[in-house]
Amino acid sequence: MSTLTRHLNDSHDAVRTYGRRVEIPLLGEVAVPPPDKVTYYAGLGVLAALQVIEWPLALVITAGHLLADQHMSGLAKGVGEALESA
């Protein structure tokens, strides 16, 4: 399998992983991150609760990771759409 094919398959898996959604009453429909990301965010929450890191720092780190994940899944979606049209 070529490197390009392997990379595109990984991107397709990332889009499929973030395809799970949950309906939350006050927030509406929310995408559910994969279990390893949930564990990471929970770990940040525990560190903030134990005051190992300050809570604003935990929020900034979490927001940065969420934005990076959204950007990467958007790139993967764009690559997938380009391949479908080709």
mmCIF file as gemmi writes it, N, C-alpha and C atoms, coordinates in Angstrom:
data_model
loop_
_atom_site.group_PDB
_atom_site.id
_atom_site.type_symbol
_atom_site.label_atom_id
_atom_site.label_alt_id
_atom_site.label_comp_id
_atom_site.label_asym_id
_atom_site.label_entity_id
_atom_site.label_seq_id
_atom_site.pdbx_PDB_ins_code
_atom_site.Cartn_x
_atom_site.Cartn_y
_atom_site.Cartn_z
_atom_site.occupancy
_atom_site.B_iso_or_equiv
_atom_site.pdbx_formal_charge
_atom_site.auth_seq_id
_atom_site.auth_asym_id
_atom_site.pdbx_PDB_model_num
ATOM 1 N N . MET Axp A 1 ? 0.85 -1.17 0 1 0 ? 1 A 1
ATOM 2 C CA . MET Axp A 1 ? 0 0 0 1 0 ? 1 A 1
ATOM 3 C C . MET Axp A 1 ? 0.9 1.238 0 1 0 ? 1 A 1
ATOM 4 N N . SER Axp A 2 ? 0.614 2.169 -0.863 1 0 ? 2 A 1
ATOM 5 C CA . SER Axp A 2 ? 1.438 3.363 -0.951 1 0 ? 2 A 1
ATOM 6 C C . SER Axp A 2 ? 1.196 4.28 0.243 1 0 ? 2 A 1
ATOM 7 N N . THR Axp A 3 ? 2.114 5.196 0.439 1 0 ? 3 A 1
ATOM 8 C CA . THR Axp A 3 ? 1.991 6.15 1.548 1 0 ? 3 A 1
ATOM 9 C C . THR Axp A 3 ? 0.76 7.019 1.365 1 0 ? 3 A 1
ATOM 10 N N . LEU Axp A 4 ? 0.482 7.446 0.145 1 0 ? 4 A 1
ATOM 11 C CA . LEU Axp A 4 ? -0.69 8.279 -0.116 1 0 ? 4 A 1
ATOM 12 C C . LEU Axp A 4 ? -1.971 7.524 0.201 1 0 ? 4 A 1
ATOM 13 N N . THR Axp A 5 ? -2.074 6.294 -0.238 1 0 ? 5 A 1
ATOM 14 C CA . THR Axp A 5 ? -3.27 5.496 0.036 1 0 ? 5 A 1
ATOM 15 C C . THR Axp A 5 ? -3.444 5.274 1.53 1 0 ? 5 A 1
ATOM 16 N N . ARG Axp A 6 ? -2.367 4.989 2.219 1 0 ? 6 A 1
ATOM 17 C CA . ARG Axp A 6 ? -2.431 4.779 3.671 1 0 ? 6 A 1
ATOM 18 C C . ARG Axp A 6 ? -2.895 6.064 4.366 1 0 ? 6 A 1
ATOM 19 N N . HIS Axp A 7 ? -2.358 7.221 3.929 1 0 ? 7 A 1
ATOM 20 C CA . HIS Axp A 7 ? -2.736 8.501 4.525 1 0 ? 7 A 1
ATOM 21 C C . HIS Axp A 7 ? -4.213 8.803 4.281 1 0 ? 7 A 1
ATOM 22 N N . LEU Axp A 8 ? -4.693 8.534 3.073 1 0 ? 8 A 1
ATOM 23 C CA . LEU Axp A 8 ? -6.096 8.799 2.759 1 0 ? 8 A 1
ATOM 24 C C . LEU Axp A 8 ? -7.02 7.861 3.527 1 0 ? 8 A 1
ATOM 25 N N . ASN Axp A 9 ? -6.627 6.61 3.71 1 0 ? 9 A 1
ATOM 26 C CA . ASN Axp A 9 ? -7.43 5.686 4.507 1 0 ? 9 A 1
ATOM 27 C C . ASN Axp A 9 ? -7.503 6.147 5.955 1 0 ? 9 A 1
ATOM 28 N N . ASP Axp A 10 ? -6.39 6.637 6.499 1 0 ? 10 A 1
ATOM 29 C CA . ASP Axp A 10 ? -6.391 7.161 7.866 1 0 ? 10 A 1
ATOM 30 C C . ASP Axp A 10 ? -7.304 8.37 7.979 1 0 ? 10 A 1
ATOM 31 N N . SER Axp A 11 ? -7.306 9.232 6.966 1 0 ? 11 A 1
ATOM 32 C CA . SER Axp A 11 ? -8.172 10.406 6.983 1 0 ? 11 A 1
ATOM 33 C C . SER Axp A 11 ? -9.638 9.991 6.942 1 0 ? 11 A 1
ATOM 34 N N . HIS Axp A 12 ? -9.948 8.983 6.135 1 0 ? 12 A 1
ATOM 35 C CA . HIS Axp A 12 ? -11.325 8.506 6.053 1 0 ? 12 A 1
ATOM 36 C C . HIS Axp A 12 ? -11.772 7.947 7.396 1 0 ? 12 A 1
ATOM 37 N N . ASP Axp A 13 ? -10.886 7.242 8.084 1 0 ? 13 A 1
ATOM 38 C CA . ASP Axp A 13 ? -11.204 6.727 9.415 1 0 ? 13 A 1
ATOM 39 C C . ASP Axp A 13 ? -11.463 7.855 10.399 1 0 ? 13 A 1
ATOM 40 N N . ALA Axp A 14 ? -10.69 8.949 10.303 1 0 ? 14 A 1
ATOM 41 C CA . ALA Axp A 14 ? -10.883 10.08 11.208 1 0 ? 14 A 1
ATOM 42 C C . ALA Axp A 14 ? -12.252 10.721 10.994 1 0 ? 14 A 1
ATOM 43 N N . VAL Axp A 15 ? -12.661 10.875 9.737 1 0 ? 15 A 1
ATOM 44 C CA . VAL Axp A 15 ? -13.977 11.449 9.461 1 0 ? 15 A 1
ATOM 45 C C . VAL Axp A 15 ? -15.07 10.524 9.981 1 0 ? 15 A 1
ATOM 46 N N . ARG Axp A 16 ? -14.916 9.222 9.774 1 0 ? 16 A 1
ATOM 47 C CA . ARG Axp A 16 ? -15.918 8.268 10.248 1 0 ? 16 A 1
ATOM 48 C C . ARG Axp A 16 ? -15.984 8.255 11.781 1 0 ? 16 A 1
ATOM 49 N N . THR Axp A 17 ? -14.846 8.424 12.448 1 0 ? 17 A 1
ATOM 50 C CA . THR Axp A 17 ? -14.805 8.424 13.914 1 0 ? 17 A 1
ATOM 51 C C . THR Axp A 17 ? -15.598 9.583 14.482 1 0 ? 17 A 1
ATOM 52 N N . TYR Axp A 18 ? -15.469 10.766 13.86 1 0 ? 18 A 1
ATOM 53 C CA . TYR Axp A 18 ? -16.184 11.932 14.363 1 0 ? 18 A 1
ATOM 54 C C . TYR Axp A 18 ? -17.607 11.997 13.823 1 0 ? 18 A 1
ATOM 55 N N . GLY Axp A 19 ? -18.058 10.962 13.135 1 0 ? 19 A 1
ATOM 56 C CA . GLY Axp A 19 ? -19.417 10.937 12.603 1 0 ? 19 A 1
ATOM 57 C C . GLY Axp A 19 ? -20.456 10.635 13.662 1 0 ? 19 A 1
ATOM 58 N N . ARG Axp A 20 ? -20.044 10.131 14.825 1 0 ? 20 A 1
ATOM 59 C CA . ARG Axp A 20 ? -20.986 9.834 15.897 1 0 ? 20 A 1
ATOM 60 C C . ARG Axp A 20 ? -21.447 11.133 16.541 1 0 ? 20 A 1
ATOM 61 N N . ARG Axp A 21 ? -22.741 11.253 16.743 1 0 ? 21 A 1
ATOM 62 C CA . ARG Axp A 21 ? -23.303 12.464 17.33 1 0 ? 21 A 1
ATOM 63 C C . ARG Axp A 21 ? -24.308 12.096 18.406 1 0 ? 21 A 1
ATOM 64 N N . VAL Axp A 22 ? -24.422 12.988 19.402 1 0 ? 22 A 1
ATOM 65 C CA . VAL Axp A 22 ? -25.341 12.787 20.514 1 0 ? 22 A 1
ATOM 66 C C . VAL Axp A 22 ? -26.213 14.034 20.636 1 0 ? 22 A 1
ATOM 67 N N . GLU Axp A 23 ? -27.481 13.839 20.897 1 0 ? 23 A 1
ATOM 68 C CA . GLU Axp A 23 ? -28.404 14.953 21.09 1 0 ? 23 A 1
ATOM 69 C C . GLU Axp A 23 ? -28.402 15.334 22.569 1 0 ? 23 A 1
ATOM 70 N N . ILE Axp A 24 ? -27.974 16.566 22.873 1 0 ? 24 A 1
ATOM 71 C CA . ILE Axp A 24 ? -27.969 17.091 24.242 1 0 ? 24 A 1
ATOM 72 C C . ILE Axp A 24 ? -29.058 18.153 24.322 1 0 ? 24 A 1
ATOM 73 N N . PRO Axp A 25 ? -29.965 18.054 25.316 1 0 ? 25 A 1
ATOM 74 C CA . PRO Axp A 25 ? -31.146 18.928 25.369 1 0 ? 25 A 1
ATOM 75 C C . PRO Axp A 25 ? -30.87 20.421 25.205 1 0 ? 25 A 1
ATOM 76 N N . LEU Axp A 26 ? -29.944 21.008 25.929 1 0 ? 26 A 1
ATOM 77 C CA . LEU Axp A 26 ? -29.723 22.449 25.845 1 0 ? 26 A 1
ATOM 78 C C . LEU Axp A 26 ? -28.753 22.855 24.737 1 0 ? 26 A 1
ATOM 79 N N . LEU Axp A 27 ? -27.878 21.951 24.338 1 0 ? 27 A 1
ATOM 80 C CA . LEU Axp A 27 ? -26.857 22.269 23.348 1 0 ? 27 A 1
ATOM 81 C C . LEU Axp A 27 ? -27.21 21.841 21.933 1 0 ? 27 A 1
ATOM 82 N N . GLY Axp A 28 ? -28.09 20.875 21.782 1 0 ? 28 A 1
ATOM 83 C CA . GLY Axp A 28 ? -28.425 20.356 20.466 1 0 ? 28 A 1
ATOM 84 C C . GLY Axp A 28 ? -27.563 19.153 20.129 1 0 ? 28 A 1
ATOM 85 N N . GLU Axp A 29 ? -27.281 18.962 18.846 1 0 ? 29 A 1
ATOM 86 C CA . GLU Axp A 29 ? -26.507 17.808 18.396 1 0 ? 29 A 1
ATOM 87 C C . GLU Axp A 29 ? -25.009 18.105 18.517 1 0 ? 29 A 1
ATOM 88 N N . VAL Axp A 30 ? -24.285 17.209 19.199 1 0 ? 30 A 1
ATOM 89 C CA . VAL Axp A 30 ? -22.864 17.405 19.468 1 0 ? 30 A 1
ATOM 90 C C . VAL Axp A 30 ? -22.091 16.184 18.974 1 0 ? 30 A 1
ATOM 91 N N . ALA Axp A 31 ? -20.957 16.421 18.302 1 0 ? 31 A 1
ATOM 92 C CA . ALA Axp A 31 ? -20.102 15.324 17.849 1 0 ? 31 A 1
ATOM 93 C C . ALA Axp A 31 ? -19.372 14.725 19.038 1 0 ? 31 A 1
ATOM 94 N N . VAL Axp A 32 ? -19.286 13.408 19.07 1 0 ? 32 A 1
ATOM 95 C CA . VAL Axp A 32 ? -18.607 12.705 20.158 1 0 ? 32 A 1
ATOM 96 C C . VAL Axp A 32 ? -17.186 12.356 19.705 1 0 ? 32 A 1
ATOM 97 N N . PRO Axp A 33 ? -16.186 12.826 20.447 1 0 ? 33 A 1
ATOM 98 C CA . PRO Axp A 33 ? -14.807 12.485 20.073 1 0 ? 33 A 1
ATOM 99 C C . PRO Axp A 33 ? -14.502 11.024 20.378 1 0 ? 33 A 1
ATOM 100 N N . PRO Axp A 34 ? -13.448 10.482 19.786 1 0 ? 34 A 1
ATOM 101 C CA . PRO Axp A 34 ? -13.055 9.099 20.074 1 0 ? 34 A 1
ATOM 102 C C . PRO Axp A 34 ? -12.647 8.938 21.539 1 0 ? 34 A 1
ATOM 103 N N . PRO Axp A 35 ? -12.677 7.694 22.044 1 0 ? 35 A 1
ATOM 104 C CA . PRO Axp A 35 ? -12.385 7.457 23.467 1 0 ? 35 A 1
ATOM 105 C C . PRO Axp A 35 ? -11.025 7.983 23.935 1 0 ? 35 A 1
ATOM 106 N N . ASP Axp A 36 ? -10 7.93 23.086 1 0 ? 36 A 1
ATOM 107 C CA . ASP Axp A 36 ? -8.694 8.431 23.534 1 0 ? 36 A 1
ATOM 108 C C . ASP Axp A 36 ? -8.709 9.935 23.757 1 0 ? 36 A 1
ATOM 109 N N . LYS Axp A 37 ? -9.485 10.666 22.966 1 0 ? 37 A 1
ATOM 110 C CA . LYS Axp A 37 ? -9.603 12.114 23.159 1 0 ? 37 A 1
ATOM 111 C C . LYS Axp A 37 ? -10.404 12.421 24.424 1 0 ? 37 A 1
ATOM 112 N N . VAL Axp A 38 ? -11.461 11.645 24.676 1 0 ? 38 A 1
ATOM 113 C CA . VAL Axp A 38 ? -12.255 11.846 25.89 1 0 ? 38 A 1
ATOM 114 C C . VAL Axp A 38 ? -11.38 11.628 27.117 1 0 ? 38 A 1
ATOM 115 N N . THR Axp A 39 ? -10.522 10.616 27.071 1 0 ? 39 A 1
ATOM 116 C CA . THR Axp A 39 ? -9.603 10.339 28.177 1 0 ? 39 A 1
ATOM 117 C C . THR Axp A 39 ? -8.635 11.503 28.378 1 0 ? 39 A 1
ATOM 118 N N . TYR Axp A 40 ? -8.146 12.052 27.287 1 0 ? 40 A 1
ATOM 119 C CA . TYR Axp A 40 ? -7.227 13.193 27.36 1 0 ? 40 A 1
ATOM 120 C C . TYR Axp A 40 ? -7.906 14.381 28.031 1 0 ? 40 A 1
ATOM 121 N N . TYR Axp A 41 ? -9.135 14.7 27.584 1 0 ? 41 A 1
ATOM 122 C CA . TYR Axp A 41 ? -9.869 15.829 28.159 1 0 ? 41 A 1
ATOM 123 C C . TYR Axp A 41 ? -10.206 15.578 29.624 1 0 ? 41 A 1
ATOM 124 N N . ALA Axp A 42 ? -10.543 14.354 29.965 1 0 ? 42 A 1
ATOM 125 C CA . ALA Axp A 42 ? -10.82 14.01 31.364 1 0 ? 42 A 1
ATOM 126 C C . ALA Axp A 42 ? -9.565 14.177 32.212 1 0 ? 42 A 1
ATOM 127 N N . GLY Axp A 43 ? -8.426 13.791 31.659 1 0 ? 43 A 1
ATOM 128 C CA . GLY Axp A 43 ? -7.157 13.968 32.371 1 0 ? 43 A 1
ATOM 129 C C . GLY Axp A 43 ? -6.86 15.432 32.645 1 0 ? 43 A 1
ATOM 130 N N . LEU Axp A 44 ? -7.121 16.285 31.66 1 0 ? 44 A 1
ATOM 131 C CA . LEU Axp A 44 ? -6.949 17.723 31.879 1 0 ? 44 A 1
ATOM 132 C C . LEU Axp A 44 ? -7.885 18.22 32.973 1 0 ? 44 A 1
ATOM 133 N N . GLY Axp A 45 ? -9.116 17.709 32.963 1 0 ? 45 A 1
ATOM 134 C CA . GLY Axp A 45 ? -10.076 18.098 33.994 1 0 ? 45 A 1
ATOM 135 C C . GLY Axp A 45 ? -9.623 17.681 35.385 1 0 ? 45 A 1
ATOM 136 N N . VAL Axp A 46 ? -9.078 16.481 35.492 1 0 ? 46 A 1
ATOM 137 C CA . VAL Axp A 46 ? -8.581 15.995 36.788 1 0 ? 46 A 1
ATOM 138 C C . VAL Axp A 46 ? -7.402 16.852 37.251 1 0 ? 46 A 1
ATOM 139 N N . LEU Axp A 47 ? -6.481 17.162 36.329 1 0 ? 47 A 1
ATOM 140 C CA . LEU Axp A 47 ? -5.342 18.011 36.704 1 0 ? 47 A 1
ATOM 141 C C . LEU Axp A 47 ? -5.804 19.384 37.169 1 0 ? 47 A 1
ATOM 142 N N . ALA Axp A 48 ? -6.818 19.938 36.511 1 0 ? 48 A 1
ATOM 143 C CA . ALA Axp A 48 ? -7.343 21.238 36.926 1 0 ? 48 A 1
ATOM 144 C C . ALA Axp A 48 ? -8.064 21.122 38.276 1 0 ? 48 A 1
ATOM 145 N N . ALA Axp A 49 ? -8.823 20.047 38.479 1 0 ? 49 A 1
ATOM 146 C CA . ALA Axp A 49 ? -9.539 19.858 39.742 1 0 ? 49 A 1
ATOM 147 C C . ALA Axp A 49 ? -8.573 19.679 40.914 1 0 ? 49 A 1
ATOM 148 N N . LEU Axp A 50 ? -7.451 19.012 40.672 1 0 ? 50 A 1
ATOM 149 C CA . LEU Axp A 50 ? -6.445 18.813 41.719 1 0 ? 50 A 1
ATOM 150 C C . LEU Axp A 50 ? -5.498 20.016 41.843 1 0 ? 50 A 1
ATOM 151 N N . GLN Axp A 51 ? -5.726 21.025 41.047 1 0 ? 51 A 1
ATOM 152 C CA . GLN Axp A 51 ? -4.95 22.261 41.015 1 0 ? 51 A 1
ATOM 153 C C . GLN Axp A 51 ? -3.48 22.03 40.674 1 0 ? 51 A 1
ATOM 154 N N . VAL Axp A 52 ? -3.23 21.006 39.863 1 0 ? 52 A 1
ATOM 155 C CA . VAL Axp A 52 ? -1.886 20.796 39.333 1 0 ? 52 A 1
ATOM 156 C C . VAL Axp A 52 ? -1.624 21.84 38.253 1 0 ? 52 A 1
ATOM 157 N N . ILE Axp A 53 ? -2.652 22.114 37.449 1 0 ? 53 A 1
ATOM 158 C CA . ILE Axp A 53 ? -2.613 23.218 36.489 1 0 ? 53 A 1
ATOM 159 C C . ILE Axp A 53 ? -3.818 24.107 36.768 1 0 ? 53 A 1
ATOM 160 N N . GLU Axp A 54 ? -3.727 25.357 36.394 1 0 ? 54 A 1
ATOM 161 C CA . GLU Axp A 54 ? -4.827 26.294 36.601 1 0 ? 54 A 1
ATOM 162 C C . GLU Axp A 54 ? -5.942 26.002 35.613 1 0 ? 54 A 1
ATOM 163 N N . TRP Axp A 55 ? -7.198 26.223 36.014 1 0 ? 55 A 1
ATOM 164 C CA . TRP Axp A 55 ? -8.327 25.895 35.141 1 0 ? 55 A 1
ATOM 165 C C . TRP Axp A 55 ? -8.336 26.713 33.852 1 0 ? 55 A 1
ATOM 166 N N . PRO Axp A 56 ? -7.908 28.012 33.849 1 0 ? 56 A 1
ATOM 167 C CA . PRO Axp A 56 ? -7.881 28.699 32.545 1 0 ? 56 A 1
ATOM 168 C C . PRO Axp A 56 ? -6.914 28.047 31.56 1 0 ? 56 A 1
ATOM 169 N N . LEU Axp A 57 ? -5.794 27.539 32.067 1 0 ? 57 A 1
ATOM 170 C CA . LEU Axp A 57 ? -4.837 26.854 31.205 1 0 ? 57 A 1
ATOM 171 C C . LEU Axp A 57 ? -5.445 25.571 30.642 1 0 ? 57 A 1
ATOM 172 N N . ALA Axp A 58 ? -6.17 24.832 31.469 1 0 ? 58 A 1
ATOM 173 C CA . ALA Axp A 58 ? -6.842 23.609 31.003 1 0 ? 58 A 1
ATOM 174 C C . ALA Axp A 58 ? -7.862 23.943 29.92 1 0 ? 58 A 1
ATOM 175 N N . LEU Axp A 59 ? -8.597 25.044 30.083 1 0 ? 59 A 1
ATOM 176 C CA . LEU Axp A 59 ? -9.576 25.448 29.06 1 0 ? 59 A 1
ATOM 177 C C . LEU Axp A 59 ? -8.899 25.834 27.75 1 0 ? 59 A 1
ATOM 178 N N . VAL Axp A 60 ? -7.795 26.545 27.835 1 0 ? 60 A 1
ATOM 179 C CA . VAL Axp A 60 ? -7.079 26.961 26.621 1 0 ? 60 A 1
ATOM 180 C C . VAL Axp A 60 ? -6.516 25.743 25.886 1 0 ? 60 A 1
ATOM 181 N N . ILE Axp A 61 ? -5.932 24.802 26.632 1 0 ? 61 A 1
ATOM 182 C CA . ILE Axp A 61 ? -5.391 23.589 26.015 1 0 ? 61 A 1
ATOM 183 C C . ILE Axp A 61 ? -6.509 22.782 25.352 1 0 ? 61 A 1
ATOM 184 N N . THR Axp A 62 ? -7.628 22.628 26.047 1 0 ? 62 A 1
ATOM 185 C CA . THR Axp A 62 ? -8.758 21.878 25.495 1 0 ? 62 A 1
ATOM 186 C C . THR Axp A 62 ? -9.306 22.554 24.246 1 0 ? 62 A 1
ATOM 187 N N . ALA Axp A 63 ? -9.48 23.871 24.296 1 0 ? 63 A 1
ATOM 188 C CA . ALA Axp A 63 ? -9.983 24.599 23.127 1 0 ? 63 A 1
ATOM 189 C C . ALA Axp A 63 ? -9.037 24.458 21.946 1 0 ? 63 A 1
ATOM 190 N N . GLY Axp A 64 ? -7.745 24.524 22.192 1 0 ? 64 A 1
ATOM 191 C CA . GLY Axp A 64 ? -6.771 24.365 21.113 1 0 ? 64 A 1
ATOM 192 C C . GLY Axp A 64 ? -6.836 22.996 20.475 1 0 ? 64 A 1
ATOM 193 N N . HIS Axp A 65 ? -6.97 21.965 21.289 1 0 ? 65 A 1
ATOM 194 C CA . HIS Axp A 65 ? -7.068 20.611 20.742 1 0 ? 65 A 1
ATOM 195 C C . HIS Axp A 65 ? -8.37 20.416 19.974 1 0 ? 65 A 1
ATOM 196 N N . LEU Axp A 66 ? -9.465 20.964 20.474 1 0 ? 66 A 1
ATOM 197 C CA . LEU Axp A 66 ? -10.739 20.846 19.757 1 0 ? 66 A 1
ATOM 198 C C . LEU Axp A 66 ? -10.672 21.544 18.404 1 0 ? 66 A 1
ATOM 199 N N . LEU Axp A 67 ? -10.095 22.729 18.371 1 0 ? 67 A 1
ATOM 200 C CA . LEU Axp A 67 ? -9.967 23.447 17.1 1 0 ? 67 A 1
ATOM 201 C C . LEU Axp A 67 ? -9.043 22.713 16.129 1 0 ? 67 A 1
ATOM 202 N N . ALA Axp A 68 ? -7.959 22.16 16.628 1 0 ? 68 A 1
ATOM 203 C CA . ALA Axp A 68 ? -7.043 21.408 15.764 1 0 ? 68 A 1
ATOM 204 C C . ALA Axp A 68 ? -7.726 20.167 15.203 1 0 ? 68 A 1
ATOM 205 N N . ASP Axp A 69 ? -8.503 19.472 16.029 1 0 ? 69 A 1
ATOM 206 C CA . ASP Axp A 69 ? -9.224 18.282 15.563 1 0 ? 69 A 1
ATOM 207 C C . ASP Axp A 69 ? -10.257 18.643 14.504 1 0 ? 69 A 1
ATOM 208 N N . GLN Axp A 70 ? -10.965 19.753 14.705 1 0 ? 70 A 1
ATOM 209 C CA . GLN Axp A 70 ? -11.951 20.181 13.714 1 0 ? 70 A 1
ATOM 210 C C . GLN Axp A 70 ? -11.27 20.508 12.397 1 0 ? 70 A 1
ATOM 211 N N . HIS Axp A 71 ? -10.128 21.18 12.465 1 0 ? 71 A 1
ATOM 212 C CA . HIS Axp A 71 ? -9.408 21.555 11.252 1 0 ? 71 A 1
ATOM 213 C C . HIS Axp A 71 ? -8.938 20.313 10.503 1 0 ? 71 A 1
ATOM 214 N N . MET Axp A 72 ? -8.399 19.34 11.227 1 0 ? 72 A 1
ATOM 215 C CA . MET Axp A 72 ? -7.905 18.127 10.577 1 0 ? 72 A 1
ATOM 216 C C . MET Axp A 72 ? -9.044 17.307 9.979 1 0 ? 72 A 1
ATOM 217 N N . SER Axp A 73 ? -10.192 17.228 10.662 1 0 ? 73 A 1
ATOM 218 C CA . SER Axp A 73 ? -11.302 16.468 10.096 1 0 ? 73 A 1
ATOM 219 C C . SER Axp A 73 ? -11.876 17.201 8.885 1 0 ? 73 A 1
ATOM 220 N N . GLY Axp A 74 ? -11.82 18.54 8.892 1 0 ? 74 A 1
ATOM 221 C CA . GLY Axp A 74 ? -12.257 19.31 7.729 1 0 ? 74 A 1
ATOM 222 C C . GLY Axp A 74 ? -11.352 19.074 6.54 1 0 ? 74 A 1
ATOM 223 N N . LEU Axp A 75 ? -10.049 18.986 6.786 1 0 ? 75 A 1
ATOM 224 C CA . LEU Axp A 75 ? -9.11 18.687 5.703 1 0 ? 75 A 1
ATOM 225 C C . LEU Axp A 75 ? -9.367 17.299 5.135 1 0 ? 75 A 1
ATOM 226 N N . ALA Axp A 76 ? -9.607 16.339 6.017 1 0 ? 76 A 1
ATOM 227 C CA . ALA Axp A 76 ? -9.864 14.97 5.566 1 0 ? 76 A 1
ATOM 228 C C . ALA Axp A 76 ? -11.143 14.912 4.736 1 0 ? 76 A 1
ATOM 229 N N . LYS Axp A 77 ? -12.153 15.653 5.154 1 0 ? 77 A 1
ATOM 230 C CA . LYS Axp A 77 ? -13.411 15.678 4.412 1 0 ? 77 A 1
ATOM 231 C C . LYS Axp A 77 ? -13.189 16.29 3.013 1 0 ? 77 A 1
ATOM 232 N N . GLY Axp A 78 ? -12.402 17.357 2.958 1 0 ? 78 A 1
ATOM 233 C CA . GLY Axp A 78 ? -12.108 17.994 1.678 1 0 ? 78 A 1
ATOM 234 C C . GLY Axp A 78 ? -11.359 17.063 0.737 1 0 ? 78 A 1
ATOM 235 N N . VAL Axp A 79 ? -10.413 16.313 1.272 1 0 ? 79 A 1
ATOM 236 C CA . VAL Axp A 79 ? -9.656 15.348 0.454 1 0 ? 79 A 1
ATOM 237 C C . VAL Axp A 79 ? -10.591 14.264 -0.049 1 0 ? 79 A 1
ATOM 238 N N . GLY Axp A 80 ? -11.479 13.777 0.813 1 0 ? 80 A 1
ATOM 239 C CA . GLY Axp A 80 ? -12.442 12.748 0.415 1 0 ? 80 A 1
ATOM 240 C C . GLY Axp A 80 ? -13.368 13.221 -0.692 1 0 ? 80 A 1
ATOM 241 N N . GLU Axp A 81 ? -13.865 14.456 -0.561 1 0 ? 81 A 1
ATOM 242 C CA . GLU Axp A 81 ? -14.757 15.002 -1.597 1 0 ? 81 A 1
ATOM 243 C C . GLU Axp A 81 ? -14.015 15.18 -2.916 1 0 ? 81 A 1
ATOM 244 N N . ALA Axp A 82 ? -12.754 15.608 -2.847 1 0 ? 82 A 1
ATOM 245 C CA . ALA Axp A 82 ? -11.958 15.773 -4.07 1 0 ? 82 A 1
ATOM 246 C C . ALA Axp A 82 ? -11.734 14.428 -4.763 1 0 ? 82 A 1
ATOM 247 N N . LEU Axp A 83 ? -11.5 13.376 -3.982 1 0 ? 83 A 1
ATOM 248 C CA . LEU Axp A 83 ? -11.293 12.06 -4.573 1 0 ? 83 A 1
ATOM 249 C C . LEU Axp A 83 ? -12.59 11.512 -5.181 1 0 ? 83 A 1
ATOM 250 N N . GLU Axp A 84 ? -13.725 11.797 -4.554 1 0 ? 84 A 1
ATOM 251 C CA . GLU Axp A 84 ? -14.995 11.333 -5.106 1 0 ? 84 A 1
ATOM 252 C C . GLU Axp A 84 ? -15.294 11.983 -6.446 1 0 ? 84 A 1
ATOM 253 N N . SER Axp A 85 ? -14.962 13.263 -6.57 1 0 ? 85 A 1
ATOM 254 C CA . SER Axp A 85 ? -15.264 13.981 -7.818 1 0 ? 85 A 1
ATOM 255 C C . SER Axp A 85 ? -14.272 13.646 -8.937 1 0 ? 85 A 1
ATOM 256 N N . ALA Axp A 86 ? -13.135 13.066 -8.586 1 0 ? 86 A 1
ATOM 257 C CA . ALA Axp A 86 ? -12.106 12.758 -9.6 1 0 ? 86 A 1
ATOM 258 C C . ALA Axp A 86 ? -12.444 11.493 -10.367 1 0 ? 86 A 1
